[in-house]
Amino acid sequence: MMKSMMRLAGAAALCLLAGTVLADELTVYTALEADLLPIYKKSFEEKNPGTTIRWVRDSTGIITAKLLAEKDNPQADVVLGTAATSLQLLDTEGLLAPYAPKGIEKIDVRFLDNEKPPAWVGTNAWAAALCVNTTEMKKRNLPVPASWADLTKPEYKGLIVMPNPASSGTGFLDVSSWLQMFGEEKGWAFMNALHQNIATYTHSGSKPCTLAASGEYPIGISFEFRAARLINQGAPLVAVIPAEGIGWDMEASGIIKGTGNEAGAKALLDWAVSDDAMKIYAKYYAILANPAMEEKIPNIPADLKDKLIKNDFAWAASHRAAILEEWQRRFDSKSEAKK
């Protein structure tokens, strides 16, 4: 009888322990592409049995605003795969807990916050690109645009869609890069001219490319990863890298200060910069924080790296609020309705 009771007690203890392990859940806020989340989750959880990820996914602007609104009562453990400009803002607001993940010595210093240990770390980069539907352009007897300036030509009126910078990290990198490339006065003048040809501003950075692939709007201002992926799936698109140069940003990650699962949060950042994770990124992204792991991506233009502007992330982060306020005052009338 006593042995039976001991066996039952032991079994109960094991169940309780198992329940504790299974309950080791990380709440991760992210702006990563939705179709990549199951791949990342599977890889991390296989390397860290007993720790699970619960994703909270939205566009960069919305994730950033949510984290700022929860500053006094954080709900996330980690912010993963969100624009570096947003991570810099979160750090300025005191939301991030500095941490140097294992393997950080392999990471290009341009992908690291300047603090030691860093408040955030980048893993891969994405860059602006035009998704142009060649079939639809032929139907209209129109040339494929080769530059940002081309997009202001009257023949493209109503044929262009781009992301709203208030909700999309891709949209914000476009606007902030135009202001850096052209200067403030000429940058806003360019956007005024572009606005005349815009059909709508979407709340997602990938949606303009998806709309171009379907032919609903022939030209989408988006990013190179989505263009290449749709082309590889058979869409009648060409990815164009505008001649003047392109803005870019990083998928950056950091630990939320005050997390109740510090060990799990650190494990996720360790995984994010690991060779295993880099091998996954290399299938989709041409530019990695660990350049030794880069691979050639089909249908990403070979001159992509040559066209990256010298992006001042600190300037973009510190001027974010003012840029968005001015952009919304001028152009928000064409934004798609919020869900």
C-alpha positions in Angstrom: 0.0 0.0 0.0 2.8 2.4 1.0 4.7 1.6 -2.2 1.6 2.3 -4.3 1.1 5.6 -2.6 4.7 6.5 -3.2 4.4 5.6 -6.9 1.3 7.7 -7.2 3.0 10.6 -5.5 6.0 10.3 -7.8 3.7 10.2 -10.8 1.9 13.3 -9.6 5.2 15.1 -9.1 6.2 14.2 -12.6 2.9 15.5 -14.0 3.3 18.7 -12.1 6.9 19.0 -13.4 5.7 18.4 -16.9 3.0 20.9 -16.5 5.6 23.5 -15.3 7.8 22.8 -18.4 4.9 22.9 -20.8 3.8 26.2 -19.2 7.2 27.8 -20.1 5.7 29.9 -22.8 7.3 33.0 -24.4 5.0 35.8 -25.6 6.8 37.2 -28.6 5.7 40.3 -30.4 6.8 40.3 -34.0 6.4 42.0 -37.4 7.9 39.0 -39.3 6.2 37.7 -42.4 3.4 35.4 -41.2 4.4 32.5 -43.4 7.8 32.4 -41.8 6.6 32.1 -38.2 5.8 28.4 -38.2 9.3 27.7 -39.6 11.0 29.8 -36.9 8.8 28.4 -34.1 9.6 24.8 -35.1 13.3 25.4 -35.2 13.5 27.2 -31.9 11.3 24.7 -30.0 13.2 21.7 -31.4 16.4 23.3 -30.0 14.7 24.3 -26.7 12.3 21.5 -25.7 9.8 22.6 -23.1 9.8 26.3 -24.1 7.1 27.3 -26.5 6.4 30.5 -28.5 3.1 32.4 -28.6 3.2 34.8 -31.4 1.5 38.2 -31.4 2.0 39.4 -34.9 1.1 42.7 -36.7 2.8 45.4 -38.8 5.8 47.2 -37.4 4.0 50.4 -36.6 1.3 48.6 -34.7 3.7 46.4 -32.8 5.8 49.4 -31.8 2.7 51.4 -30.7 1.5 48.4 -28.7 4.8 48.0 -26.9 4.9 51.7 -26.1 1.3 51.6 -24.8 2.2 48.7 -22.5 5.3 50.3 -21.2 4.1 50.4 -17.5 2.6 46.9 -17.7 4.6 44.8 -20.3 2.8 41.9 -21.8 5.6 40.6 -24.1 8.8 38.7 -23.2 10.6 39.4 -26.4 10.2 41.6 -29.5 11.5 39.6 -32.5 12.0 40.6 -36.1 10.9 44.2 -36.0 12.6 47.1 -37.6 15.8 48.4 -36.0 14.4 51.9 -36.1 11.6 50.7 -33.8 14.0 48.8 -31.5 16.0 52.0 -31.1 12.9 53.9 -30.1 11.9 51.2 -27.7 15.4 51.3 -26.2 15.2 55.1 -25.8 12.0 54.6 -23.9 13.6 52.1 -21.5 11.7 49.1 -22.6 14.6 46.8 -23.5 16.9 44.7 -21.3 20.5 44.6 -22.7 21.8 41.1 -23.6 24.7 39.8 -25.7 23.5 36.5 -27.2 25.8 33.5 -27.6 27.6 33.7 -31.0 27.4 37.5 -31.1 31.1 37.6 -32.2 30.0 36.3 -35.6 27.6 39.2 -36.2 28.5 42.2 -38.4 28.8 45.2 -36.0 26.3 47.2 -38.3 23.7 44.8 -37.0 24.3 45.6 -33.3 23.2 48.3 -31.0 26.1 50.5 -29.9 25.6 49.7 -26.2 27.7 46.9 -24.5 25.9 44.6 -23.9 23.6 45.6 -26.8 20.0 46.5 -26.2 19.0 44.8 -29.5 20.6 42.7 -32.2 19.8 42.5 -35.9 19.7 39.2 -37.8 19.0 40.0 -41.4 18.1 42.9 -43.6 15.4 43.7 -46.0 15.4 46.5 -48.7 13.0 48.4 -50.8 12.1 47.1 -54.2 9.5 47.7 -56.9 7.2 44.7 -57.7 6.2 45.3 -61.3 3.7 43.1 -63.2 5.2 42.7 -66.6 2.0 41.2 -68.1 -0.1 44.2 -67.0 2.5 46.7 -68.2 2.5 45.1 -71.6 -1.3 45.3 -71.8 -1.0 49.0 -71.1 2.0 49.4 -73.4 3.9 51.0 -70.6 7.6 50.7 -69.8 8.8 49.1 -66.6 9.9 52.0 -64.3 13.6 52.0 -63.5 13.9 54.7 -60.9 12.0 56.5 -58.1 11.7 59.5 -60.4 9.9 57.3 -63.0 7.1 56.7 -60.6 6.0 60.3 -60.8 5.4 60.2 -64.5 1.7 60.8 -65.4 1.3 57.5 -67.3 1.5 55.6 -64.0 -1.4 57.5 -62.4 -3.5 55.2 -60.3 -1.3 52.2 -61.0 0.9 52.3 -57.9 0.4 51.1 -54.3 2.8 51.5 -51.4 2.7 50.8 -47.6 1.6 53.4 -45.1 4.7 54.3 -43.0 2.6 54.7 -39.8 1.8 50.9 -39.8 4.5 49.4 -42.0 8.2 49.2 -41.4 8.7 49.0 -45.1 6.7 52.1 -45.7 8.7 54.0 -43.0 12.0 52.9 -44.5 10.8 54.2 -47.9 9.9 57.6 -46.5 12.9 58.0 -44.2 15.3 57.0 -47.0 13.8 59.4 -49.5 14.3 62.2 -47.0 17.9 61.1 -46.5 18.6 60.6 -50.2 17.0 63.7 -51.6 17.0 66.0 -48.6 14.0 67.2 -46.7 12.6 69.7 -49.2 13.1 67.6 -52.3 12.1 64.5 -50.4 8.6 65.8 -49.6 8.3 67.3 -53.1 9.0 63.8 -54.5 6.3 62.3 -52.2 3.8 65.0 -53.3 4.4 64.0 -56.9 4.3 60.3 -56.2 1.0 60.8 -54.3 -0.7 61.9 -57.5 -0.1 58.4 -58.9 -0.8 56.3 -55.8 -4.1 54.3 -55.8 -3.9 53.5 -52.1 -1.5 53.1 -49.1 -1.7 49.6 -47.6 -1.1 48.7 -43.9 1.2 45.9 -44.8 4.7 46.1 -46.4 4.2 42.9 -48.4 0.6 43.7 -49.7 1.7 46.0 -52.5 3.7 43.2 -54.0 0.9 40.7 -53.6 -1.5 43.2 -55.3 1.0 43.6 -58.1 1.3 39.8 -58.5 -2.5 39.5 -58.9 -2.6 42.4 -61.4 -5.0 44.5 -59.3 -2.4 47.3 -59.4 0.6 46.8 -61.7 3.3 48.5 -59.5 3.8 47.8 -55.8 6.4 49.5 -53.7 7.5 46.7 -51.4 10.7 44.8 -50.5 13.0 42.4 -52.3 12.2 39.3 -50.2 8.5 39.3 -51.1 9.2 40.1 -54.7 11.6 37.2 -55.1 9.3 34.8 -53.3 6.3 35.6 -55.5 8.4 35.4 -58.7 9.8 32.0 -57.6 6.2 30.9 -57.1 5.4 31.9 -60.8 4.0 35.4 -60.5 4.5 37.5 -63.6 6.7 40.0 -61.7 10.0 41.6 -62.0 11.9 43.0 -59.0 13.3 46.5 -59.7 15.9 48.2 -57.6 15.5 52.0 -58.3 18.6 53.6 -59.8 18.9 56.4 -57.1 19.4 53.9 -54.3 17.1 52.1 -51.8 16.3 52.3 -48.1 16.8 49.2 -45.9 16.3 48.1 -42.4 17.0 45.1 -40.2 15.0 42.5 -38.6 16.0 43.3 -35.0 15.2 41.6 -31.7 15.4 42.4 -28.0 14.3 41.3 -24.6 11.5 43.2 -22.9 12.7 44.6 -19.5 10.9 42.9 -16.6 10.1 39.7 -18.4 9.0 36.9 -16.2 10.8 34.4 -18.4 14.3 35.8 -18.7 15.9 32.4 -19.3 13.5 31.6 -22.2 13.9 35.1 -23.6 17.7 34.8 -23.7 17.4 31.4 -25.3 15.3 32.9 -28.1 17.9 35.6 -28.8 20.7 32.9 -28.7 18.7 31.0 -31.3 18.0 34.1 -33.4 21.8 34.7 -34.1 22.7 31.0 -34.2 24.0 29.2 -37.4 20.8 27.2 -37.4 18.6 30.3 -37.6 21.0 31.9 -40.2 20.6 28.8 -42.4 16.8 29.5 -42.4 17.2 33.2 -43.1 19.6 32.5 -45.9 16.8 30.7 -47.8 14.7 34.0 -48.0 17.0 37.0 -47.3 20.0 38.1 -49.3 21.6 40.1 -46.5 22.4 38.4 -43.2 24.0 39.7 -40.0 26.4 36.8 -40.3 27.6 37.4 -43.9 29.5 34.1 -43.9 26.1 32.3 -44.0 24.6 34.3 -47.0 23.5 32.4 -50.1 22.3 33.6 -53.5 18.5 34.0 -53.7 16.9 33.4 -57.1 15.3 36.5 -58.6 16.9 39.0 -56.2 18.8 41.5 -58.3 22.6 41.0 -58.2 23.2 44.8 -57.5 21.0 44.9 -54.4 23.8 45.5 -51.9 25.4 48.1 -54.2 22.2 50.2 -54.1 21.7 50.3 -50.3 21.9 53.8 -49.0 23.9 54.8 -45.9 20.9 54.6 -43.7 21.1 56.7 -40.5 19.0 54.5 -38.2 19.5 56.8 -35.2 18.2 59.8 -37.2 15.3 57.8 -38.5 14.3 56.7 -35.0 14.6 60.1 -33.4 12.6 61.8 -36.2 10.0 59.0 -36.6 7.1 60.8 -34.8 7.6 64.1 -36.7 8.0 62.3 -40.1 4.8 60.3 -39.6 2.8 63.3 -38.4 3.8 65.2 -41.6 3.2 62.2 -43.8 -0.2 61.6 -42.4 -1.1 65.3 -42.7 -0.2 65.3 -46.4 -1.2 61.8 -47.7 -3.3 59.8 -45.2 -6.5 60.5 -47.3 -5.5 57.6 -49.6 -4.8 55.1 -46.9 -6.8 51.9 -47.0 -9.4 51.5 -44.3 -8.2 50.0 -41.0 -9.7 46.6 -40.2 
